[in-house]
Amino acid sequence: MKKKSTQIGAYGEDVAEKHLVELGHKIVSRNWRTRFCEIDLITEHNKIVYFVEVKYRKSSAFGDGFAYITPKKQKQMAFAAEMWLASNQWSGEVSLAAMSITGGEIEFIDTL
């Protein structure tokens, strides 16, 4: 039976969350959304808030997860981050970040 894309996405986010916690991140929110936008994970580490896009791929046959984070997606992430910042009155450092989970390999880029 083929997994639904929401189940696959949730699996990727589970792996990403566990990995970030192991790196010392505190999870602030998961799947934060408004009617206009969504952020997979929001974390805090060393007084920096990270807005993390998670992309999971079973294999690298069609590229890793980073290949699917387009300039359009990066603009959407920036917009979503601005919405979160405005609603949470955060004035510290922030970073747009991404995680690629491809097969068993996990990569984290903390600045897009």
N, C-alpha and C positions, 0 to 999 in steps of 0.2 A: 504494500500500500504506500502510495506517495504522500509525503508530508505536505500539509498546507503551508503556503508561504509565511503565514503568521506564526506557525509553529517553528518553522526554520529560523525566522527572524528572532523569535523569543529565545531559541537555543543559542544563537550567536550572541545575543545580549547577555544571556546567563554566563557564557564563557568569558565575555568581555568584562562583565562586572566582577567576576571572581578574580580575573587577572589584575584588574585595577586595584582591587582591595589588597591583593598580595603585594602590589607595588606601594601601598600606603595611602591610597586614595580613600576618601570618605564619600559614599554615595549620597548625593543630595536629592536626586530625583531620577526616576526611570520612566521613560516614555512620557515626558512632560509635553503637554499639548494645549493649544488653544484652537479655536475654529480656523485659524489661519496657518498654523505651523506646528511642528513637532520636533523634539530633540530626543534621541535614543537614551543617552545617559548624561547626567550633569553630575560632576564630581568636584571635590575640593581637595587640594593637596598643596602643602607649603604656601598657604594663603593665596592660591590661584584657583579660580573656578574654571573648570574645563567643560566645554560643550562637545560631546563625543558622538560622532556618527559611527555606527557599527555596520560593517558589511561582512557577511559570511558567504563563503563559497566552498562547496564540497571538494572541489579540485581547482587547480589553476589552468585547466584546459582553455578557458576563455578569459584568462587574466585573474589577478588577485582582487581582493575587495577594493583596494585603492583605485583600481581602474574604473570603478563604478561611481566614484565621487567626482562628479562633473563640476565645471565652473558654476553651472546653474544651481546644483545642489549646495555648493559652498555659499552662494548668495542666500539661498533659503536658510542655511544654518546661521549665517550672520544676522539675518532678520529675526530668526527665532531667538538667538542669543540676546539681541537688543530688547525683544519683548520680555524675556525672562529678567534681564537686568532692570528694566523699568519697573516691573511688578514686584521685584524683590529688593530694590534700592541698594544693590551691591555697587560699591565704588572702588573695589580693589582690582587687582590684575585678573585678566581673563584670557582664555586661549580656545580657539577652535581646534578641535583634535579629531583624529580618526583612528579606528582600529580595523584591521583586516584580519579575518580569521579564515584561513584557506587550508583546508584539510586539517592537519594538526598544528600548523604554524600560526602563531599570533604575533602581529606587529602593531605597534602603537606609534603614531606620529602626533606629537603634542602641539604642533603649530602648522596650520594649513596655509 
